[in-house]
Amino acid sequence: MIDIPLWSATPPGPDTGEPSGLTLYGADIPASGAVVVCPGGGYTRLAENESTDVARWLVTLGVDAYVLRYRVAGGEPSREPLHPAPLHDLRQAVNVVRERGATRVAVMGFSAGGHLAATLATSKEGSNDGGRPDAVVLGYPVIDLTGAHSSSRHRLLGTDGSEEQATALSAHLNVTAEMPPTFLWHTANDNVVPVDNSLLFAAALARAGTPFELHVFPEGKHGLGLAQGELTASAWPSLCATWLAAQGFGPRP
């Protein structure tokens, strides 16, 4: 486990008082790709079960895992909207991982971290400088900021955020043919981030012709992480491992 600085100078975007950074969990054997993990937490905190546990699982697949500590609002809403600080942090993280020698970089996000990962993957800004990922994994992601998950919207845009701004941060409305291959999973009875978020994104990917894999499990509360002990959702890590291998992530040949 190695902590890696993300910014060499003051980062762009609002100052939340919490430094952003990366923590590397390196594979025991040479890896052909790396995954940047974005924990959820409603843009107020970073969930532990969606960070360290996930990174340690990725290492067993022969993948270098980088857990991103992106800027969040903290226990109290920030005095100014949080956006675009988390997006700057993730784009910078992908660039840093590439500079460290990773030939392929995926981003994996859960809940609000899934929103962040999907926003980067659908963003036109930085797409030509190495900031766009090569693959995307989304677990129960927030996708629609136009009404499906208002707390993330309020953290990112403030109480005065416009519909135009919310549309720009609703990933299903910004998918293009350049969107990288995507793996999605959700539970049908998630009562915090409804499964409609993943269904909307999958439909947008289908329209754009982007390769994707979607798994909706019948039961499971929000924030499952690796979903250990769950009757059906516990299958997602194995399914994702197969998908990642097909995308070129795993031990170097």
Secondary structure, 3 states (H helix, E strand, C coil): CEEEECCCCCCCCCCCCCCCEEEEECCCCCECCEEEEECCCCCCCCCHHHCHHHHHHHHHCCCEEEEEECCCCCCCCCCCCCCCHHHHHHHHHHHHHHHCCCCCEEEEEECHHHHHHHHHHHCCCCCCCCCCCCEEEEECCCCCCCCCCHHHHHHHHCCCCCHHHHHHCCHHHCCCCCCCCEEEEEECCCCCCCCHHHHHHHHHHHHHCCCEEEEEECCCCCCCCCCCCCCCHHHHHHHHHHHHHHCCCCECC
